[in-house]
């Protein structure tokens, strides 16, 4: 007789650059995500979930450690993750799982643990400590490219040129498809590798898999039929001022960001600045982005089918989220970073088949990426360490929402450029001054900058598009002071607590000493 696993399986899915409003389950007017929606009907949908920071490495550090950037200190792609920090994979390993990775984690290793000439120190695309790697897929995508070649696809151009549209090069945005088909995308490749691995698992053994998909990250291109699935005329109005010049005048940081965003970073071969694209071009790009989300969603459907075919569906905890979001034309920008909601509002759906009482519910309270680690630890029967910045979402999943919960979301963004020093030179600041912190409630959003750059304040109930900065208006000075104090209190409460919650007494150690291994 085949035994059932004594613990649930875990499938942690992260997408890259998926906006939290781009789900049909939350009422998006255009984009359709039937498979993500199906997961939400059997799980819990968190409508106000926010990344801790951006870009990829810092955002993932928050998710993987349960610590805010102020404590994990991963500031940029390439900032090493201090080896003293616990990780979601190490925690799962202590509970008895063998966490297995499909994709990437973008974790730069601690250089103090390696010889100076070690090749791992030449890339930020390392693997989070604790993971067993089944299929690595870094930015160069060589494993996928070789898989394409084996299928008869001409992949000699490599990354990123493999993602150029078919046909003659054009200076205009086009929705022409790439050389690969909908069944040959990097998303399909990783989904297939997971499905193959899933078929190898013993029926009575619990597993933990993390699939880290690149989509809908740029380059913005997608195969048929997704490239024409959405009409550029459809979709909400962009959130921005009347011109890119007016946008640049909002704040010195916004002007800097607009000046350095290059089209080639989003569409290979394109020349010029992103902010100088016209409305029609932004809408064409957004239609492609919507198509990429639908292509991603289709592969989620294949994963759900594979879990059901192997009788794992009813014993698998699924978490679907993103590392950060995507501006997608708002404020004349693409990509991520800064402080706008478009970069930080991300999806989160959690389905635990043991907690059917919460199936189909939605959570309107503010939740954050740092909540993922303590939530997962508790769902697996462990105890979340007290020093983590995140809070377990298990009460929401159990149908017993907590009476006291945070009334704001918080995030940070560090815009230093240690290797080149361009940002520091532009603003005349030290690296440690190139940062900002955000507190966002339902009604207000306050952004505080380091280095003496002016703050920002938006009244969101009257200005949801974050168009009008009221920080300098006399009528809002009391609110500005209140939120500056709230942000200061938040930072004071969440300063590194790893040993601050421990005391040595004559009777020995009082408190919990954090474990890494």
The 8 nearest C-alpha neighbors of each residue, nearest first, counted from 0:
[[1, 2, 3, 203, 202, 4, 201, 204],
 [2, 0, 3, 203, 202, 201, 4, 204],
 [3, 1, 203, 0, 4, 202, 5, 204],
 [2, 4, 203, 5, 1, 202, 204, 6],
 [3, 5, 203, 204, 6, 205, 2, 7],
 [4, 6, 3, 7, 205, 203, 204, 2],
 [7, 5, 4, 205, 8, 379, 314, 204],
 [8, 6, 314, 315, 205, 9, 316, 4],
 [7, 9, 315, 206, 205, 207, 314, 316],
 [10, 8, 207, 316, 315, 317, 208, 11],
 [9, 11, 317, 208, 209, 207, 316, 12],
 [10, 12, 209, 318, 317, 9, 208, 210],
 [13, 11, 319, 210, 209, 211, 318, 10],
 [14, 12, 321, 211, 320, 319, 212, 210],
 [13, 15, 321, 212, 213, 214, 211, 320],
 [14, 16, 213, 321, 216, 214, 322, 17],
 [15, 17, 324, 323, 325, 216, 215, 18],
 [18, 16, 324, 15, 321, 215, 345, 14],
 [19, 17, 324, 345, 21, 20, 325, 344],
 [345, 18, 20, 346, 344, 21, 17, 22],
 [19, 21, 18, 22, 27, 25, 345, 344],
 [22, 20, 18, 19, 27, 30, 23, 17],
 [23, 21, 24, 25, 20, 32, 27, 31],
 [22, 24, 27, 26, 31, 25, 32, 30],
 [25, 23, 22, 36, 26, 27, 32, 39],
 [26, 24, 23, 22, 27, 20, 46, 21],
 [25, 27, 23, 24, 28, 22, 20, 21],
 [28, 26, 23, 29, 22, 21, 25, 30],
 [27, 29, 26, 234, 30, 235, 23, 233],
 [30, 28, 234, 27, 31, 233, 23, 229],
 [29, 31, 289, 23, 27, 21, 22, 28],
 [30, 32, 23, 33, 22, 29, 293, 27],
 [31, 33, 35, 23, 34, 296, 22, 293],
 [34, 32, 36, 35, 37, 31, 296, 23],
 [35, 33, 37, 36, 300, 32, 296, 299],
 [34, 36, 38, 37, 32, 33, 39, 296],
 [35, 37, 33, 39, 34, 24, 38, 32],
 [38, 36, 34, 40, 39, 35, 33, 41],
 [37, 39, 35, 41, 36, 40, 42, 34],
 [40, 38, 42, 36, 41, 37, 44, 43],
 [41, 39, 359, 37, 38, 42, 358, 36],
 [42, 40, 358, 39, 38, 359, 350, 37],
 [43, 41, 350, 358, 39, 349, 359, 40],
 [42, 44, 360, 349, 348, 361, 39, 359],
 [45, 43, 348, 361, 39, 46, 362, 347],
 [46, 44, 362, 347, 47, 361, 48, 348],
 [45, 47, 363, 48, 362, 44, 361, 25],
 [48, 46, 365, 45, 363, 366, 364, 49],
 [47, 49, 366, 367, 345, 46, 45, 344],
 [50, 48, 344, 367, 343, 345, 368, 366],
 [49, 51, 343, 368, 323, 52, 367, 58],
 [52, 50, 410, 368, 58, 61, 411, 67],
 [51, 53, 58, 411, 412, 50, 410, 57],
 [54, 52, 58, 336, 57, 55, 323, 412],
 [53, 55, 58, 57, 56, 336, 335, 52],
 [56, 54, 58, 57, 53, 59, 322, 76],
 [57, 55, 76, 105, 59, 58, 106, 60],
 [58, 56, 60, 73, 59, 53, 55, 74],
 [59, 57, 52, 53, 55, 61, 60, 56],
 [58, 60, 62, 56, 61, 57, 63, 322],
 [59, 61, 57, 63, 58, 62, 64, 56],
 [62, 60, 66, 59, 369, 58, 65, 64],
 [61, 63, 59, 368, 369, 60, 65, 64],
 [62, 64, 60, 87, 86, 61, 59, 65],
 [65, 63, 86, 66, 61, 62, 60, 85],
 [64, 66, 369, 372, 389, 61, 387, 62],
 [67, 65, 388, 61, 64, 387, 71, 369],
 [66, 68, 69, 70, 61, 71, 388, 51],
 [67, 69, 71, 72, 70, 73, 61, 66],
 [68, 70, 67, 72, 71, 494, 66, 495],
 [69, 71, 68, 72, 67, 495, 66, 494],
 [70, 72, 68, 73, 66, 69, 67, 60],
 [73, 71, 68, 70, 69, 74, 80, 78],
 [72, 74, 57, 78, 71, 80, 75, 68],
 [73, 75, 413, 72, 57, 78, 68, 76],
 [76, 74, 78, 77, 57, 73, 56, 413],
 [77, 75, 56, 78, 123, 55, 57, 54],
 [76, 78, 123, 107, 75, 79, 122, 56],
 [77, 79, 73, 75, 76, 74, 107, 80],
 [80, 78, 107, 109, 108, 77, 81, 73],
 [79, 81, 109, 108, 73, 107, 82, 78],
 [80, 82, 83, 109, 84, 79, 71, 108],
 [83, 81, 84, 109, 80, 108, 85, 112],
 [84, 82, 81, 85, 515, 80, 514, 109],
 [85, 83, 82, 81, 515, 86, 64, 71],
 [84, 86, 515, 64, 89, 83, 514, 87],
 [87, 85, 64, 89, 88, 63, 90, 84],
 [86, 88, 90, 63, 89, 372, 64, 91],
 [87, 89, 129, 91, 86, 90, 130, 98],
 [90, 88, 129, 92, 86, 91, 87, 93],
 [89, 91, 87, 93, 88, 92, 86, 94],
 [92, 90, 88, 94, 93, 89, 96, 87],
 [91, 93, 96, 89, 95, 94, 90, 97],
 [94, 92, 90, 95, 91, 89, 96, 516],
 [93, 95, 91, 92, 96, 90, 381, 379],
 [94, 96, 92, 93, 91, 97, 90, 205],
 [97, 95, 92, 91, 98, 94, 207, 206],
 [96, 98, 92, 99, 207, 206, 95, 131],
 [99, 97, 207, 130, 208, 96, 88, 131],
 [98, 100, 131, 208, 130, 132, 209, 207],
 [101, 99, 132, 209, 133, 208, 131, 130],
 [100, 102, 210, 134, 135, 133, 209, 211],
 [103, 101, 136, 211, 135, 210, 134, 100],
 [102, 104, 136, 137, 211, 105, 135, 101],
 [103, 105, 126, 106, 127, 125, 124, 59],
 [106, 104, 124, 56, 125, 123, 103, 107],
 [107, 105, 125, 124, 104, 127, 126, 123],
 [106, 108, 123, 79, 125, 77, 80, 124],
 [109, 107, 79, 80, 110, 106, 125, 120],
 [108, 110, 79, 111, 81, 80, 82, 112],
 [111, 109, 113, 112, 108, 120, 79, 115],
 [112, 110, 109, 113, 114, 115, 108, 82],
 [111, 113, 110, 109, 114, 108, 82, 115],
 [114, 112, 110, 111, 117, 115, 109, 120],
 [113, 115, 117, 116, 112, 110, 111, 120],
 [116, 114, 117, 113, 110, 120, 118, 111],
 [117, 115, 114, 118, 120, 113, 119, 121],
 [116, 118, 114, 119, 115, 120, 113, 121],
 [119, 117, 120, 121, 116, 122, 115, 114],
 [120, 118, 121, 117, 122, 125, 108, 123],
 [121, 119, 118, 122, 117, 110, 108, 107],
 [122, 120, 119, 118, 123, 117, 116, 124],
 [123, 121, 124, 120, 119, 107, 125, 77],
 [122, 124, 107, 77, 125, 106, 105, 76],
 [125, 123, 105, 122, 106, 107, 137, 126],
 [124, 126, 106, 107, 105, 123, 108, 127],
 [127, 125, 104, 106, 128, 105, 124, 103],
 [126, 128, 106, 104, 130, 129, 125, 88],
 [129, 127, 130, 126, 89, 88, 86, 82],
 [130, 128, 89, 88, 127, 131, 92, 98],
 [131, 129, 98, 99, 128, 88, 132, 100],
 [130, 132, 99, 98, 100, 133, 129, 97],
 [133, 131, 100, 99, 134, 130, 135, 101],
 [132, 134, 100, 101, 99, 131, 135, 196],
 [135, 133, 101, 132, 102, 136, 100, 192],
 [134, 136, 102, 101, 103, 132, 137, 133],
 [135, 137, 102, 140, 103, 134, 142, 138],
 [138, 136, 140, 139, 103, 135, 124, 102],
 [137, 139, 140, 136, 158, 124, 141, 103],
 [138, 140, 141, 158, 137, 157, 136, 159],
 [141, 139, 138, 143, 136, 137, 142, 144],
 [140, 142, 144, 143, 139, 145, 136, 157],
 [143, 141, 145, 144, 140, 146, 136, 135],
 [142, 144, 146, 141, 140, 145, 147, 185],
 [145, 143, 141, 147, 146, 142, 154, 140],
 [144, 146, 148, 142, 147, 143, 141, 149],
 [145, 147, 143, 149, 144, 148, 142, 150],
 [148, 146, 144, 150, 152, 145, 149, 143],
 [147, 149, 152, 145, 151, 150, 146, 154],
 [150, 148, 146, 147, 151, 145, 152, 144],
 [151, 149, 147, 148, 152, 146, 145, 183],
 [150, 152, 148, 149, 153, 147, 154, 146],
 [153, 151, 148, 147, 150, 154, 179, 149],
 [154, 152, 155, 148, 151, 147, 178, 156],
 [153, 155, 156, 152, 148, 144, 157, 161],
 [154, 156, 157, 153, 161, 144, 148, 152],
 [157, 155, 154, 160, 161, 158, 153, 159],
 [158, 156, 155, 161, 160, 154, 159, 144],
 [159, 157, 160, 161, 139, 156, 140, 162],
 [158, 160, 161, 162, 157, 267, 218, 163],
 [161, 159, 162, 158, 163, 156, 157, 267],
 [160, 162, 157, 159, 158, 163, 156, 154],
 [161, 163, 160, 159, 177, 220, 164, 218],
 [162, 164, 160, 161, 177, 267, 165, 220],
 [165, 163, 177, 175, 176, 166, 162, 220],
 [164, 166, 177, 176, 175, 178, 163, 167],
 [167, 165, 164, 168, 175, 169, 163, 176],
 [166, 168, 169, 165, 164, 170, 163, 175],
 [169, 167, 166, 170, 164, 268, 165, 163],
 [170, 168, 171, 167, 172, 173, 269, 268],
 [169, 171, 269, 172, 168, 270, 268, 173],
 [170, 172, 169, 173, 280, 269, 168, 276],
 [173, 171, 280, 283, 170, 174, 284, 169],
 [172, 174, 175, 171, 283, 164, 169, 284],
 [173, 175, 226, 176, 287, 172, 227, 220],
 [174, 176, 164, 173, 165, 177, 226, 166],
 [177, 175, 222, 164, 221, 165, 223, 174],
 [178, 176, 164, 165, 179, 162, 222, 163],
 [177, 179, 165, 176, 180, 161, 164, 152],
 [178, 180, 177, 183, 184, 222, 181, 152],
 [181, 179, 183, 182, 222, 184, 178, 223],
 [180, 182, 222, 183, 184, 223, 179, 294],
 [183, 181, 180, 187, 184, 188, 179, 186],
 [184, 182, 180, 181, 179, 187, 188, 185],
 [183, 185, 187, 186, 181, 182, 188, 180],
 [186, 184, 188, 187, 189, 143, 183, 213],
 [187, 185, 184, 189, 188, 212, 190, 295],
 [186, 188, 190, 184, 185, 189, 182, 183],
 [189, 187, 185, 191, 186, 190, 184, 192],
 [190, 188, 192, 191, 186, 187, 193, 185],
 [189, 191, 187, 193, 188, 192, 186, 194],
 [190, 192, 194, 188, 189, 193, 187, 195],
 [193, 191, 189, 195, 194, 190, 196, 188],
 [192, 194, 196, 190, 195, 191, 197, 189],
 [195, 193, 197, 191, 196, 192, 190, 305],
 [194, 196, 192, 198, 193, 197, 191, 199],
 [197, 195, 193, 199, 198, 194, 192, 200],
 [198, 196, 194, 199, 195, 200, 193, 309],
 [197, 199, 196, 195, 200, 194, 309, 201],
 [198, 200, 196, 197, 201, 195, 194, 202],
 [201, 199, 197, 198, 202, 196, 204, 206],
 [200, 202, 204, 203, 199, 205, 198, 197],
 [203, 201, 204, 200, 3, 1, 2, 4],
 [202, 204, 4, 3, 2, 201, 205, 1],
 [205, 203, 4, 201, 202, 206, 200, 3],
 [206, 204, 8, 4, 6, 7, 203, 207],
 [205, 207, 8, 96, 9, 204, 208, 97],
 [206, 208, 9, 98, 8, 10, 99, 96],
 [209, 207, 99, 10, 98, 100, 9, 11],
 [208, 210, 11, 100, 10, 12, 101, 99],
 [211, 209, 101, 12, 102, 212, 100, 11],
 [210, 212, 102, 13, 103, 12, 14, 101],
 [211, 213, 14, 214, 13, 210, 186, 102],
 [214, 212, 15, 216, 14, 215, 211, 186],
 [215, 213, 216, 15, 212, 14, 295, 186],
 [214, 216, 291, 292, 16, 15, 17, 213],
 [215, 217, 214, 16, 15, 213, 218, 219],
 [218, 216, 219, 265, 215, 266, 220, 214],
 [217, 219, 265, 266, 220, 216, 162, 267],
 [220, 218, 217, 265, 266, 288, 287, 221],
 [219, 221, 218, 287, 162, 176, 177, 222],
 [220, 222, 226, 291, 176, 225, 290, 177],
 [223, 221, 176, 181, 180, 226, 177, 225],
 [224, 222, 225, 226, 176, 181, 221, 180],
 [223, 225, 226, 227, 228, 222, 181, 290],
 [224, 226, 290, 228, 223, 227, 222, 221],
 [225, 227, 223, 221, 224, 174, 222, 287],
 [228, 226, 225, 229, 224, 174, 223, 230],
 [227, 229, 225, 226, 290, 224, 230, 286],
 [230, 228, 286, 227, 231, 290, 289, 233],
 [229, 231, 232, 233, 286, 228, 227, 283],
 [232, 230, 282, 283, 286, 233, 229, 285],
 [231, 233, 230, 234, 282, 283, 279, 229],
 [234, 232, 231, 230, 29, 235, 229, 286],
 [233, 235, 29, 28, 236, 232, 231, 30],
 [236, 234, 237, 233, 28, 29, 27, 238],
 [235, 237, 238, 234, 329, 239, 233, 328],
 [238, 236, 329, 239, 328, 235, 330, 464],
 [239, 237, 329, 464, 330, 236, 240, 465],
 [240, 238, 330, 329, 237, 466, 241, 464],
 [239, 241, 242, 246, 466, 245, 330, 243],
 [240, 242, 245, 239, 243, 246, 244, 330],
 [243, 241, 245, 244, 240, 246, 239, 331],
 [244, 242, 246, 245, 247, 331, 274, 241],
 [245, 243, 247, 242, 246, 248, 241, 254],
 [244, 246, 248, 242, 243, 247, 240, 241],
 [245, 247, 243, 244, 248, 249, 240, 242],
 [248, 246, 254, 244, 245, 249, 253, 243],
 [247, 249, 245, 246, 250, 244, 254, 251],
 [250, 248, 247, 246, 253, 245, 251, 468],
 [249, 251, 253, 252, 248, 254, 247, 453],
 [252, 250, 254, 253, 255, 249, 248, 247],
 [251, 253, 255, 254, 250, 256, 337, 452],
 [254, 252, 256, 250, 255, 247, 251, 257],
 [255, 253, 247, 251, 257, 252, 256, 258],
 [254, 256, 252, 258, 253, 257, 251, 259],
 [255, 257, 253, 258, 259, 254, 252, 260],
 [258, 256, 254, 255, 259, 260, 274, 253],
 [259, 257, 255, 256, 260, 254, 272, 274],
 [258, 260, 256, 257, 261, 255, 272, 273],
 [261, 259, 273, 257, 272, 258, 256, 262],
 [260, 262, 272, 273, 263, 264, 271, 259],
 [261, 263, 273, 264, 272, 265, 269, 271],
 [264, 262, 267, 269, 266, 265, 268, 261],
 [265, 263, 262, 261, 266, 267, 218, 217],
 [264, 266, 218, 217, 263, 262, 219, 267],
 [265, 267, 263, 218, 269, 264, 262, 219],
 [268, 266, 263, 269, 265, 163, 264, 160],
 [269, 267, 263, 266, 270, 163, 168, 262],
 [268, 270, 263, 262, 267, 266, 170, 271],
 [271, 269, 262, 263, 268, 272, 261, 170],
 [272, 270, 262, 261, 273, 269, 275, 263],
 [271, 273, 261, 274, 262, 275, 260, 270],
 [272, 274, 262, 275, 261, 260, 276, 332],
 [275, 273, 331, 272, 276, 332, 257, 243],
 [274, 276, 273, 272, 277, 243, 271, 331],
 [277, 275, 274, 273, 280, 281, 278, 272],
 [276, 278, 280, 279, 275, 281, 274, 282],
 [277, 279, 281, 280, 282, 276, 328, 283],
 [278, 280, 282, 277, 281, 283, 231, 276],
 [281, 279, 283, 282, 277, 278, 276, 172],
 [282, 280, 284, 278, 283, 279, 328, 285],
 [281, 283, 231, 285, 279, 280, 284, 286],
 [284, 282, 231, 280, 286, 285, 281, 279],
 [285, 283, 287, 281, 282, 286, 288, 280],
 [284, 286, 288, 282, 287, 283, 281, 289],
 [287, 285, 289, 283, 231, 229, 288, 284],
 [286, 288, 290, 284, 285, 289, 226, 291],
 [289, 287, 285, 291, 290, 286, 284, 219],
 [288, 290, 286, 292, 287, 291, 30, 285],
 [291, 289, 225, 287, 293, 288, 292, 226],
 [292, 290, 288, 294, 215, 289, 293, 221],
 [291, 293, 295, 289, 290, 294, 215, 296],
 [292, 294, 296, 290, 295, 291, 32, 297],
 [295, 293, 291, 297, 296, 292, 290, 225],
 [296, 294, 292, 293, 298, 297, 291, 299],
 [295, 297, 293, 299, 298, 294, 32, 34],
 [298, 296, 300, 294, 299, 295, 293, 301],
 [299, 297, 301, 300, 295, 296, 187, 302],
 [300, 298, 296, 302, 301, 297, 34, 303],
 [299, 301, 297, 303, 298, 34, 302, 304],
 [302, 300, 298, 304, 299, 303, 305, 297],
 [301, 303, 299, 305, 300, 304, 306, 298],
 [302, 304, 300, 306, 301, 305, 307, 299],
 [305, 303, 301, 307, 302, 306, 308, 300],
 [306, 304, 308, 302, 307, 303, 301, 194],
 [307, 305, 312, 311, 303, 309, 304, 308],
 [306, 308, 312, 310, 304, 309, 305, 311],
 [307, 309, 305, 306, 310, 304, 311, 312],
 [308, 310, 306, 311, 307, 305, 198, 312],
 [311, 309, 307, 308, 312, 306, 313, 314],
 [310, 312, 306, 314, 309, 313, 307, 315],
 [313, 311, 306, 307, 315, 314, 310, 303],
 [314, 312, 352, 311, 315, 310, 307, 353],
 [313, 315, 7, 311, 312, 8, 352, 316],
 [316, 314, 8, 9, 7, 312, 313, 311],
 [315, 317, 351, 9, 350, 8, 10, 7],
 [318, 316, 10, 350, 349, 11, 9, 315],
 [317, 319, 349, 11, 348, 12, 10, 320],
 [320, 318, 12, 348, 347, 13, 11, 349],
 [319, 321, 347, 13, 346, 14, 12, 318],
 [322, 320, 14, 13, 15, 323, 17, 345],
 [321, 323, 58, 15, 59, 50, 55, 13],
 [324, 322, 16, 343, 50, 321, 345, 53],
 [323, 325, 16, 342, 18, 17, 343, 345],
 [326, 324, 342, 334, 16, 335, 327, 18],
 [325, 327, 341, 333, 342, 329, 334, 328],
 [328, 326, 333, 325, 329, 285, 332, 334],
 [329, 327, 331, 332, 333, 326, 281, 330],
 [328, 330, 238, 237, 331, 326, 239, 327],
 [329, 331, 239, 332, 238, 328, 246, 240],
 [332, 330, 274, 328, 329, 243, 239, 333],
 [333, 331, 328, 330, 326, 329, 274, 327],
 [332, 334, 327, 326, 328, 325, 335, 331],
 [335, 333, 325, 326, 332, 327, 336, 342],
 [336, 334, 342, 325, 326, 54, 324, 53],
 [335, 337, 53, 342, 54, 338, 412, 334],
 [336, 338, 412, 339, 335, 342, 253, 252],
 [337, 339, 336, 340, 437, 342, 446, 412],
 [340, 338, 341, 342, 337, 343, 465, 336],
 [341, 339, 343, 342, 344, 338, 326, 465],
 [340, 342, 326, 339, 343, 325, 344, 324],
 [343, 341, 324, 335, 325, 340, 326, 339],
 [342, 344, 50, 324, 340, 49, 323, 341],
 [343, 345, 49, 19, 340, 48, 341, 324],
 [19, 346, 344, 18, 49, 324, 48, 321],
 [347, 345, 19, 320, 321, 48, 348, 18],
 [346, 348, 320, 45, 319, 44, 48, 349],
 [347, 349, 44, 319, 43, 318, 39, 45],
 [350, 348, 318, 43, 42, 317, 319, 351],
 [349, 351, 42, 317, 316, 352, 43, 41],
 [350, 352, 316, 353, 354, 349, 42, 317],
 [353, 351, 354, 313, 355, 350, 314, 316],
 [352, 354, 351, 355, 314, 313, 316, 356],
 [355, 353, 352, 356, 351, 397, 357, 396],
 [354, 356, 358, 357, 353, 352, 351, 41],
 [355, 357, 354, 358, 398, 397, 396, 353],
 [356, 358, 398, 355, 360, 396, 397, 354],
 [359, 357, 42, 41, 355, 360, 356, 40],
 [358, 360, 40, 41, 42, 43, 39, 357],
 [359, 361, 43, 358, 357, 44, 362, 42],
 [360, 362, 44, 43, 45, 363, 359, 46],
 [361, 363, 45, 364, 46, 44, 360, 43],
 [362, 364, 46, 47, 45, 361, 365, 366],
 [365, 363, 362, 47, 366, 406, 405, 404],
 [366, 364, 47, 408, 407, 48, 406, 363],
 [367, 365, 48, 47, 364, 49, 408, 370],
 [366, 368, 49, 48, 369, 370, 50, 51],
 [367, 369, 62, 50, 370, 51, 371, 49],
 [368, 370, 65, 389, 62, 367, 61, 371],
 [371, 369, 389, 390, 368, 367, 391, 372],
 [370, 372, 374, 369, 368, 373, 375, 62],
 [371, 373, 65, 375, 374, 87, 370, 376],
 [374, 372, 383, 391, 376, 375, 371, 370],
 [375, 373, 391, 371, 377, 392, 372, 376],
 [374, 376, 378, 372, 377, 373, 371, 379],
 [377, 375, 381, 373, 379, 374, 378, 383],
 [376, 378, 381, 380, 379, 374, 375, 382],
 [379, 377, 375, 380, 376, 374, 393, 381],
 [380, 378, 376, 377, 381, 375, 7, 6],
 [381, 379, 377, 378, 376, 382, 94, 6],
 [382, 380, 377, 376, 379, 383, 94, 378],
 [381, 383, 377, 376, 384, 380, 373, 385],
 [382, 384, 373, 376, 377, 385, 381, 387],
 [385, 383, 386, 387, 382, 513, 373, 511],
 [384, 386, 387, 383, 511, 500, 497, 496],
 [385, 387, 496, 497, 384, 388, 500, 495],
 [388, 386, 389, 65, 385, 66, 384, 373],
 [389, 387, 66, 65, 67, 369, 386, 493],
 [390, 388, 370, 369, 65, 387, 373, 66],
 [389, 391, 370, 373, 392, 388, 374, 369],
 [390, 392, 374, 373, 393, 370, 389, 371],
 [391, 393, 374, 394, 395, 390, 396, 370],
 [392, 394, 396, 395, 391, 374, 397, 378],
 [395, 393, 397, 399, 400, 396, 392, 401],
 [396, 394, 400, 398, 393, 397, 392, 399],
 [395, 397, 393, 394, 398, 357, 43, 392],
 [398, 396, 394, 395, 399, 354, 393, 357],
 [397, 399, 357, 395, 396, 400, 356, 394],
 [398, 400, 394, 397, 395, 401, 396, 393],
 [401, 399, 395, 394, 398, 402, 397, 396],
 [402, 400, 403, 394, 399, 404, 395, 392],
 [401, 403, 400, 404, 399, 394, 405, 395],
 [404, 402, 401, 405, 400, 406, 364, 394],
 [405, 403, 406, 401, 402, 364, 365, 400],
 [404, 406, 407, 365, 403, 364, 408, 366],
 [405, 407, 440, 404, 365, 364, 408, 441],
 [408, 406, 440, 439, 405, 365, 438, 409],
 [407, 409, 439, 365, 438, 440, 366, 367],
 [410, 408, 438, 437, 439, 407, 51, 411],
 [409, 411, 51, 437, 52, 436, 50, 408],
 [410, 412, 436, 52, 435, 437, 51, 413],
 [411, 413, 435, 52, 434, 337, 53, 414],
 [412, 414, 434, 74, 415, 433, 435, 411],
 [413, 415, 433, 434, 412, 416, 422, 75],
 [414, 416, 430, 433, 413, 422, 417, 423],
 [417, 415, 420, 419, 418, 422, 421, 414],
 [416, 418, 420, 419, 415, 430, 421, 423],
 [417, 419, 416, 420, 421, 415, 77, 422],
 [420, 418, 421, 416, 417, 422, 423, 415],
 [419, 421, 416, 423, 417, 422, 418, 424],
 [422, 420, 424, 419, 423, 425, 416, 415],
 [423, 421, 425, 424, 420, 416, 415, 426],
 [422, 424, 428, 420, 426, 421, 427, 425],
 [423, 425, 427, 421, 422, 426, 420, 428],
 [426, 424, 422, 423, 427, 421, 428, 255],
 [425, 427, 428, 423, 424, 422, 433, 251],
 [428, 426, 424, 423, 425, 429, 422, 450],
 [429, 427, 423, 426, 432, 450, 430, 433],
 [428, 430, 432, 431, 423, 433, 427, 450],
 [431, 429, 415, 432, 433, 423, 428, 417],
 [430, 432, 429, 433, 434, 415, 428, 449],
 [433, 431, 450, 449, 429, 430, 434, 428],
 [434, 432, 415, 414, 430, 431, 413, 449],
 [435, 433, 413, 449, 412, 432, 414, 448],
 [434, 436, 448, 412, 447, 411, 449, 413],
 [435, 437, 411, 447, 446, 410, 412, 448],
 [438, 436, 446, 410, 409, 445, 411, 439],
 [437, 439, 409, 445, 444, 408, 486, 407],
 [440, 438, 444, 408, 407, 443, 409, 437],
 [441, 439, 407, 443, 442, 444, 406, 408],
 [440, 442, 443, 439, 459, 460, 407, 406],
 [441, 443, 459, 460, 440, 458, 444, 439],
 [444, 442, 458, 440, 459, 457, 439, 441],
 [443, 445, 439, 457, 456, 438, 440, 458],
 [444, 446, 456, 438, 437, 455, 482, 439],
 [447, 445, 437, 455, 454, 436, 456, 448],
 [446, 448, 454, 436, 435, 437, 445, 455],
 [449, 447, 435, 452, 434, 454, 446, 453],
 [450, 448, 432, 434, 451, 433, 435, 452],
 [449, 451, 432, 452, 428, 433, 448, 429],
 [450, 452, 449, 453, 448, 432, 454, 428],
 [451, 453, 448, 450, 449, 454, 251, 447],
 [454, 452, 451, 448, 455, 447, 250, 251],
 [455, 453, 447, 446, 448, 452, 470, 456],
 [454, 456, 446, 470, 445, 468, 457, 453],
 [455, 457, 445, 470, 469, 468, 444, 446],
 [456, 458, 444, 468, 443, 459, 465, 469],
 [459, 457, 443, 462, 461, 460, 442, 444],
 [460, 458, 463, 462, 442, 461, 443, 457],
 [459, 461, 442, 462, 458, 463, 441, 443],
 [460, 462, 459, 458, 463, 442, 457, 464],
 [461, 463, 459, 464, 458, 465, 460, 466],
 [464, 462, 459, 465, 460, 461, 458, 466],
 [463, 465, 238, 462, 466, 239, 459, 237],
 [466, 464, 463, 462, 457, 467, 459, 339],
 [465, 467, 464, 239, 240, 468, 462, 238],
 [468, 466, 465, 469, 457, 462, 458, 249],
 [467, 469, 456, 457, 470, 455, 466, 249],
 [470, 468, 472, 456, 471, 457, 467, 475],
 [471, 469, 456, 455, 472, 468, 479, 475],
 [472, 470, 469, 473, 476, 475, 468, 455],
 [471, 473, 469, 474, 475, 470, 476, 468],
 [472, 474, 476, 475, 471, 470, 477, 469],
 [473, 475, 472, 476, 477, 478, 469, 471],
 [476, 474, 478, 473, 477, 472, 479, 470],
 [475, 477, 479, 473, 478, 474, 480, 472],
 [476, 478, 480, 479, 475, 481, 474, 473],
 [479, 477, 481, 475, 476, 480, 482, 474],
 [478, 480, 476, 482, 477, 481, 475, 483],
 [481, 479, 483, 477, 478, 482, 484, 476],
 [482, 480, 478, 484, 479, 483, 477, 485],
 [483, 481, 485, 484, 479, 480, 486, 478],
 [482, 484, 480, 486, 485, 481, 479, 487],
 [483, 485, 487, 481, 482, 486, 488, 480],
 [486, 484, 482, 488, 487, 483, 489, 481],
 [485, 487, 489, 483, 484, 488, 482, 490],
 [486, 488, 484, 490, 485, 489, 491, 483],
 [489, 487, 491, 485, 486, 490, 492, 484],
 [490, 488, 486, 492, 487, 491, 485, 493],
 [489, 491, 487, 493, 488, 492, 494, 486],
 [490, 492, 488, 489, 493, 494, 487, 486],
 [493, 491, 489, 490, 494, 488, 487, 495],
 [492, 494, 490, 491, 495, 489, 388, 496],
 [493, 495, 491, 492, 490, 496, 70, 69],
 [496, 494, 70, 497, 493, 499, 386, 498],
 [495, 497, 499, 386, 498, 500, 494, 493],
 [496, 498, 386, 495, 499, 513, 500, 512],
 [499, 497, 501, 500, 496, 512, 513, 495],
 [498, 500, 496, 501, 497, 495, 502, 386],
 [501, 499, 498, 496, 510, 497, 502, 511],
 [502, 500, 510, 498, 499, 509, 511, 512],
 [503, 501, 509, 508, 504, 510, 500, 499],
 [502, 504, 508, 507, 509, 501, 505, 506],
 [503, 505, 507, 506, 508, 502, 509, 501],
 [506, 504, 507, 503, 508, 509, 502, 501],
 [505, 507, 504, 508, 503, 509, 502, 510],
 [506, 508, 504, 505, 503, 509, 502, 510],
 [509, 507, 503, 502, 504, 510, 506, 501],
 [510, 508, 502, 501, 503, 507, 511, 504],
 [509, 511, 501, 500, 508, 502, 512, 503],
 [510, 512, 501, 513, 509, 500, 385, 384],
 [511, 513, 514, 501, 510, 498, 497, 500],
 [514, 512, 511, 497, 515, 384, 498, 386],
 [515, 513, 516, 512, 85, 384, 84, 83],
 [514, 516, 85, 84, 83, 513, 89, 86],
 [515, 514, 89, 93, 85, 90, 92, 129]]
